[in-house]
Amino acid sequence: MSRIIEHFITLTQIPHCSKDTQAMRDFLVDFANRYGYSADLDKSDNILISKEHPILALQAHYDMVCMGDAPKIEVYTQDDCLRAKDASLGADNGMAIAMMMVLMEDGYDLEFLLTADEEVGLIGANSVDFELKSRYMLNLDSEEEGELCIGCAGGIDIKAHKKIEWVENSDENFYEASIQGLPGGHSGVDIDKGVPNAIKELASFVEKSDASIITIEGGERTNSIPSNVRAHISSKVKLENEGDIILKDIYRKLLKPKCDIVKIIESIPHGVIRANETFDIPDVSQNLAIIHGDEKSLEIILSIRAMDMADLEMQAKKMISVFEYHGFSVEKRDKYPAWTPERNDFTNIVEESLKSVFKEAKTKAIHAGLECGVLKEKYPDILFASIGPTIRYPHSIREEVDIASVEKTFEVVKSIITEVSR
C-alpha cells in the first residue's frame, strides 16, 4: 500500500463533515508542524501550510460531504478502487490532502492552502485571508485523470419559505409515502447523467395518482441530487406501491394544506436547463435539493449553476418569480463566481506534465464549483489550473476512487513541481 493510500485511510477515520472539521483541522496543523512547516489559520479556519520560498501553491478543501453512515467510514477495495461501506468516501477532497502529506514528509518547498467548508458553499474560500507567496496555484479537486481543468461554473442557492394554511380534506385514504436509497450524486457533474431526483419522483407519482401531499421531507445536501424523501399523502382511491415508492397506511384523517405542494414541485425544473456545446457540459442547470413541509411552513432550497454569471442571475431571477407567484418569500445564498477558461504559461506546464504520464491531456471546463473561481478573484496575479485523480459518484454512497489513477496523478504533481522550479 502506498504512502498516499495509507494517509488517506488515516484521514477517513477523522470526522470532517462540513461544518464539523475541527478534528481534521487540528490533525493537519500538527502534521505540518511535525515536518517543519509553519501552519497558520485565518478567521474561517482555512489553513496555510508553508516552507521556505515557494513558487507553487497546492490547494484543496478539507471538509467532505457526509452521506449514508459517514462520518463513520469503513474503507474497502473492489475492482482496483477504494470505496466506503454504506457511506460517502471523502476522496473528494481527502485524496488531495493525502498527496500533500507525502510531499510534506519529503520536505518540498511549497505552500499548501487548505480551505474549510467548501462543500456547503465555498465558505472558506470566500473569506481566505492569507498573503500568498506563490506565482502558481494547482487545485487538486478535479475528478478525472489526465484532464486539465481551466474553468468552472458559478453558482447560487435559492431558499424559499412560506407559511402553510390548512383546509378540510375530503380524501378517504391516507399514506406515508417514501423513496429511500436512490443513487444520488453531485448536483453539478452528475446533473446530466440521468440520476433520479427522489423529490421529483415522488411528486410525479402523487400527481399521476391524483393525490395530494400533506407533509414532506426530502433531500440531504444542497449540492447533492436527493436520494431520499418521505411524505404524508392522501387520495380518494386506494393506492399501491409502485417502483421505488413504498406506501404505509395511516389510519386517521388528516387536514390538507391550502396550497398544492405537488403543483409547486412540478413548477420547479430539475436538471440541465441549457447545454454548453464548447465543452460538452451543461451551461445552466438546477438541482431541486431540499424540501421541508410540516404543519407550519413549506421550505424549498435550489442549487443553480451556470458557466456565465449573467446566465446564473437570469435563472435565479426566473425561479424567484416562480416562488413569489406561489406566495413564497425568497432568499439568495452562497453565491460564488464562475472561473473563466484561460490558457497561460502555467496551464501549458500542467498540460505537458499530464502528457508525460498519461500520453495525452484533455483540456476542459467543468459544471461544478471549484474554489479557483473564488480564489482567482482574491489573487488575480496568480495563475491557476486544476487536476485530480478519477473519483466517481462523489457526494453519494457510491463514491469511489481509482487507486492507479491516484498514483499517476501524484507523478504529474511532482512533475509540475519540478518544472515550475526550473
N, C-alpha and C positions, 0 to 999 in steps of 0.2 A: 504493500500500500504506500503510495507516495505521501510526501510531507503535506502536500496540499489537501489531499483527501483526509488525512489524519486530523489536520487543523479544522477542516470543515465539520467533521463529525463532532469534534470538541465544541464547536460553535453551536451545533444543533441542540446541545444539552444545556445551553444557557438561554433562558427565556428572553425573547426580544421581539415580541409582538409590538406593532406600532403603538405608541403612547405608553409602553411599558418596557423601556430599554435600558434602565439604569444598570442592571447587572451586566449587560453587554458593554455598555459604556465603560464601566469600571474595569472590566476584564481587558478591554483593548488598551486603555491607558496604562494599566500595569504591564501588559505585554510589551508595549513600545518602550517604556522606561527600562525594562529588563534588558533590552538590547541597545541601550544607549541613545534612544531617540527622545526628543522633547515631545510632550503631548499637551496641547492647550485646548481648553474648552471655551466656547462662547456662551451667550445667554440662552441659546436654544439647544445646548448640549451637542452641537456639532463638534467634531474632534479634528484638530490639525496636528498631524504627527510629522516631524521633520528632522533632518540631519544635514549638517554641513551647508553646501551651497547648491541646492537643487536646481536643475533646469526643467525637470518634468514632475508634474503632479499626477498621481493616480487617484481616481475618485470613485467612490461607491457610497451606498447608504447602508446603515447597519440595523435598520428595522426590517421586519418581514410581515407579510400578510398571513395571519394565522387562520387556517381553515381546518375543519374536522377536529381531531384531537390536539392539534397544536395549541400551546407550546410544548406539549408532550410529544416528542418526535422520536420514533423508532426507525432508524435508517436500515435499509436492506438493499442488496444488489440484485438486479434482474435484467437480463438482456444487455449487459455491459453498461447499465445505467444505475445511478443511485436514486432511490425512492424512499418515501416515508409511509409507514403503515397507517392508513386512515387519517392522514394529515398532510397539509402542505409541507414542503421540504425545507424551504428557506434558502435554496440555491440562489434565488433572486433575493438578495444580492450577496448572500453569505459566501458563495464560492469566490467572488472577487476579494473579499476580506481574507479568505484563506490564502490566496495568492500573495496578498500584501504581507501576510505574516511570514511567509517563506522569504520574501525579499528583505524584511526586517532582520530575520535571522542571519541572512547573508550580508547585511551591512550596507546595502545600497544607499547612496546619497540621493534621496528623493523626498518629495512631500506626499503625504497621504491625507486626502481630505475625505472624512467620513461624516456623512450628513445624517441627521435624525429625522424620523417620521416622514420619509419620502413617500411611503405607500398611502398616506392619508392626506395628500395634497401638497407634496414637496415643501412641507412646513420648514424643515431645517434649511434647505437651500435658499428659501425666500428670505431668511434672516441671517445668512452667513456673515460673520464679522471678523474676518482674518485678513491680514496683509500677506498675500502670497508672493513668493519669490520666483516661481517658475514661469517660463515662457510658453510652455505647452501643458495641456491637461488631457489625459486619457481617461475617459469614463469607461468603466468596466461593467456596465449594466445592460449591454445588448445581449441578445439571446439566440444568436445563430452563428456558428463558427464560420470563419473565412469571410465574414462580411464586415464592411466598413460603413458605419452609420455616420452621416454628415448632416442630419436634420431630423426633427421630430415634431409631433403635433403639440399644439397648445390645448388647454382645457379649462373648463369651468364647471362647477357643480351648481345645480338649482335645487333649492329646498322650498317646497310649497306646503302650506298649512291652512286648514280651515276647521271651524267648529262643526260638529255634527248635530243636526236636529232629527228627532225621531217621529215616526208615524205608525199607526196601526198596521199590522201585517195580516193580509188575508190568505197567505200561503198556509199549507197544511203539513208540509214535510220540511224537517229541519235537520241539517247535517253539519258535522265537522268535515271539511274537505282539505286534503293535504297533498302536496307533492314534495317528496324528500329525496335528496341524493342525486339530483341531476349533475351532469359533469362539471358545470361551472367553467370559469375561465377568466382570462384577463379582459377587461372591458375595452381595451384598445387593440392589442394584437390578435385577439380571438373574436372580435366583434363581427368579422366577415366569414367566420368558419362554420356558420350554421348551428352554433351552440344554443340549445333551447333555453329560454328565459322562464323560470318557474312561475313568476308572477303573470306573465303574458299567457302562458299555457293554461293556468287556472282560470283566468278571466275569459279566455276563449271557450273553455268548457262550460262555464256558467252562462255565458251569452247564448251558446248553442242550445243549452238546456232550458232557455227561457226562465232562468232562475235569478236570484239576487244575492249579492254579497252583503252580509250584515257587519261582520268584523273581519279584519285581515292583518296578517303579519308575515312579511316576506322579505327576502334578500339578506345578505350578510355584510358586504362591504360596498362602499361607493364605487370602487374600481374593479369589482367582480361581477360577472354575469350571475344573477341569482340562481342558486341551486335548490333552495327550499322555500316553501310558502305554506301557510296554514290559514284557514278561514272558516267562519261560520256562514253557511248559506241557507237559503230557503227556496222552496219550489212548490208549485201547485200540484206537480205529479211526482211519483216515485222516481228516484234516480239510482243508478248503479255505477260501480267502479268502472273506470274507462282509462286504458293506457296507464299513465303514471298517477292518475287521480285515485286516491283512496278516500272512501266515504265512511263515516260513522254516524249512526242515528243519534239525534238529540231528541229526547222525549219531553220537550216543553216548548211552548210557543214563545217566539222572540219578536220584539219590535223590529221595524225596518228603518234604515236611515232614509231621510228625505231625499238626499242626493243619490244618484245612480252611480255607485262606485265602479261597476263594470263599464259603463259608458265613459267614465273618466279615464280608466286604464286603457281602454281601446282608443282613446283620442291621443294617446302618447306614443309616438313612434319609438321603436327599439330596433337598433341595427344600423346598417350603413345608409346614410342619407344621400351621399354622393361619392363617387369613386374618383381617385386620383390616377389618371392614366399614365402620367410620367413615371411614377414609382410603383405602379400596380398595387396600390394600397387604398384604403378608404381615404377620402378627402375630408368628409364630415361624417360623424357618427354620433349615436346617442345610446346610452345604457339606462334603461329603467331599472334602477339599482335597488331601492329600498322602499317599502310601503308599510305604514303602520296606521291601522284604523281601529279605534276602540269605541267605547260608549261616549267619549268626549270629543274626539277630533280625528281628522284624517291627515296624515303627513306623507309626502312623496318626495324622494330625492332622485335626481337625474344626474348623470355624468355626461357632459358633451365634450367632444374633441373635434379639432379641425386643424388642418395644416396651415391655415391662414387665419390671422386674428380677426380680420373683418368678417370672414365666414363664421367664425366662432360667435362673434357678437350677434350676427344676424340670426343664427339658430337659437341662441339664448333668448333673443327678443321674441321670436316666434313662440317659444314654449312659455315664456312669461305671459304672453297674450292668451294662450290656451288656458293656463291655470287661472288667470284673472277672470276669464269668461265663466269658469266653473266656480267662482267665488273664493278662490284661494288668496291668501297673502303670500308674497314670493320674496325670497332672499337669494342673492347670488353669493357664492362662496368659493374660496380656494382657487381663484383664477391663476393660471400660470402661462407664460409665453411660449409660443412656438419657437423652434430653433431653425432659422432659415438655412437651407443647404448651402454649403460653401466649400470650394476646393482651394487648398493653400499648401504651403511647403510642408506643414505637419501632416496633413491628410495624405500627401504624397509619400512621406516616410512610412506612415502606417500601412498604406496600400502595398508598398514594396516589401515590408516585413510580413504581411499576410501572405503575399505571393511566395516568399521564401519558404514558408511552412506548408501552405495549402495549395501551392502551384498557381492558384488564381484567386482573385479577390473581387467580390461584388460590392459595388457602391450603392447605398440605399438610404432612404429616409424611412422612419417608422411611424405608425399611427398610435403612438403612446407617448406619455410624458417622460422625457429624460431630463435630468437636472441640468444638462448642458444648456437648455434654453434659458433657465433662470440664471445660471452662473455666468453665461456669456454676457448678460446684461450687467452683471456686477463687475466682471473682469473683462472689459472689451478688448484689452490688449493681449489677452491670452488666446492662443489658437487651440481649438477643440477637435476631438474625434472620439468615437465610441466603438468598442468591440466587446466581444464576450463569447463564452462557450455556448454550446447548444443546450438550452433549457426549454423543455416542452411543458405546456399546460401550467404556466405559473399562476399563482393565486387560486389554486384548486388542489384537491386531494390527489389529483393525478400528476402533480408536478414531478418531473424527473430531469436529471442532468446526465449528459453523455460523458462518461469518465475519460475516454480517449480525447474527446474534444477539449476537456479542461486542460490536459497536459499539453496539447498542441497550442492552445491559446496562450498558455503560460510561456511557451517558446517564443511566440510572437511578442509578448510583452517584453521579454528580455532582449529581443532583437531591437525593439523600438528604443529601449533604454540605451543600448549600445550606439544606435545611430544618432540619437539627439545629443549624445555626449561627445561626438567626434569634433 
